[in-house]
C-alpha cells in the first residue's frame, strides 16, 4: 500500500472489504477470460464460425474488464492479485478438463458467467454498504453484462 493517506470518504476497513470483493471479481473475470480464449482457439463443429467469433468478442470484453477492476482496487489503496496462483485461490470458476465439445463449451461458459454474477452480487453488497458509488457503478455494469452474456450463450443450447 502507498505511504500517502487515502481520504475519499470511505474508511480503510470498508475499503478493504470492497477491495477483497473486487479481487474475487477480478479472479473470476480473469479465469473466465482464459477459459473463453481457450474455447475460442479450440472450438470445432458445425457452429465453429459463429462460436469462434462470439468467443472472441467475449474474451476481448473480459480482457478490458480485468484492467478496470484491478485499477479500481488500486484506487481504493490496495494491491490487485496478478498471478495464476492468486487467481486460482480466489476464483470460483471451474477449469475445463481437456477440450470439450462445442455444446459443453457453451454450457461451461454459461456456468462461468453465472458464477461471476454471484460473485458480483456479493461484491456489490459490500460496495453499497460502504457508500462506494464508484465501485457499485462498475459492479452493476458488469452484472448487467454477465447476465446478458449468459442469456446469449444459453440461447445457443
C-alpha positions in Angstrom: 0.0 0.0 0.0 1.1 3.6 -0.7 2.6 5.8 2.0 0.1 8.5 1.0 -3.1 8.5 3.1 -6.3 7.9 1.2 -9.2 10.2 2.2 -12.1 9.5 -0.2 -14.8 9.3 2.5 -14.6 5.6 2.9 -12.7 4.3 5.9 -9.9 1.8 5.5 -11.8 -1.3 6.8 -14.7 -0.6 4.4 -12.2 0.0 1.5 -10.5 -3.3 2.4 -13.8 -5.2 2.3 -14.7 -3.7 -1.1 -11.2 -4.4 -2.5 -11.5 -8.0 -1.3 -14.8 -8.4 -3.2 -13.3 -6.7 -6.3 -10.3 -9.1 -6.1 -12.7 -12.1 -6.2 -14.5 -10.5 -9.2 -11.1 -9.9 -10.8 -10.0 -13.5 -10.3 -13.3 -14.8 -11.7 -13.1 -12.5 -14.7 -9.5 -13.3 -15.5 -10.2 -17.1 -15.2 -13.3 -16.8 -17.4 -11.2 -14.8 -19.9 -8.7 -17.6 -20.1 -11.4 -20.2 -20.4 -13.2 -18.3 -23.1 -10.0 -17.7 -25.0 -9.1 -21.4 -24.8 -12.5 -22.3 -26.2 -12.1 -19.7 -29.0 -8.9 -21.5 -30.1 -10.3 -25.0 -29.8 -13.9 -25.0 -30.7 -14.9 -27.3 -33.6 -18.1 -28.5 -35.2 -20.9 -27.1 -37.3 -21.2 -23.9 -35.2 -17.4 -23.2 -35.5 -17.7 -19.9 -37.3 -20.4 -18.4 -35.0 -18.9 -19.7 -31.8 -15.4 -18.8 -32.7 -16.4 -15.2 -33.4 -18.7 -15.0 -30.3 -16.0 -16.3 -28.0 -13.5 -13.7 -29.4 -15.9 -10.9 -28.7 -16.4 -12.2 -25.2 -12.8 -12.7 -24.3 -11.9 -9.3 -25.7 -14.5 -7.7 -23.4 -13.3 -9.7 -20.4 -9.7 -8.7 -21.1 -10.7 -5.0 -21.0 -12.7 -5.6 -17.8 -9.8 -7.0 -15.8 -7.9 -3.8 -16.2 -10.9 -1.7 -15.0 -11.4 -3.9 -12.0 -7.8 -4.0 -11.0 -7.5 -0.3 -11.3 -10.4 0.2 -9.0 -8.7 -2.0 -6.4 -5.7 0.2 -6.7 -7.7 3.4 -6.4 -9.1 2.1 -3.1 -5.4 1.8 -1.9 -4.8 -2.0 -2.1 -2.9 -4.3 -4.5 -4.7 -6.4 -7.1 -3.8 -10.0 -7.5 -1.9 -10.8 -10.6 -0.6 -14.4 -10.6 -2.2 -17.6 -11.6 -1.8 -18.9 -8.1 -3.6 -15.9 -6.6 -6.4 -16.1 -9.2 -6.8 -19.9 -8.6 -7.1 -19.3 -4.8 -9.7 -16.6 -5.3 -11.9 -17.8 -8.2 -15.0 -19.9 -8.2 -14.8 -20.6 -11.9 -14.3 -24.3 -12.7 -11.5 -25.3 -15.1 -12.3 -27.3 -18.2 -11.0 -30.8 -18.4 -9.4 -31.3 -21.8 -11.1 -29.9 -24.8 -14.9 -30.4 -24.5 -17.3 -30.4 -27.5 -18.9 -27.1 -28.6 -22.1 -27.6 -26.6 -20.2 -28.4 -23.5 -18.0 -25.3 -24.0 -21.1 -23.1 -24.3 -22.6 -24.7 -21.2 -19.4 -24.2 -19.2 -19.3 -20.6 -20.2 -22.9 -20.1 -19.1 -21.9 -21.5 -15.8 -18.9 -19.3 -15.7 -20.8 -16.1 -16.4 -23.4 -17.1 -13.8 -20.6 -17.7 -11.3 -19.3 -14.2 -11.9 -22.8 -12.8 -11.4 -23.0 -14.4 -8.0 -19.5 -13.0 -7.1 -20.5 -9.6 -8.4 -23.7 -9.6 -6.2 -21.6 -10.2 -3.1 -19.1 -7.5 -4.0 -21.9 -5.1 -4.9 -23.4 -5.5 -1.5 -20.1 -4.6 0.2 -19.7 -1.5 -2.1 -23.3 -0.4 -1.4 -22.7 -0.8 2.4 -19.6 1.4 2.1 -21.4 4.1 0.1 -18.8 3.4 -2.6 -20.8 4.6 -5.6 -17.8 4.3 -8.0 -17.3 0.6 -7.3 -21.1 0.0 -7.2 -21.5 1.5 -10.6 -18.7 -0.6 -12.0 -20.1 -3.8 -10.5 -23.6 -3.0 -11.6 -22.5 -2.6 -15.2 -20.5 -5.8 -15.0 -23.5 -7.6 -13.6 -25.7 -6.5 -16.5 -23.1 -7.6 -19.0 -22.6 -11.0 -17.5 -26.3 -11.7 -17.1 -26.8 -10.8 -20.8 -23.9 -12.9 -21.9 -25.2 -15.9 -20.0 -28.6 -15.5 -21.7 -27.0 -15.2 -25.1 -24.8 -18.3 -24.6 -27.8 -20.2 -23.1 -29.7 -19.4 -26.3 -27.2 -21.5 -28.2 -28.0 -24.6 -26.3 
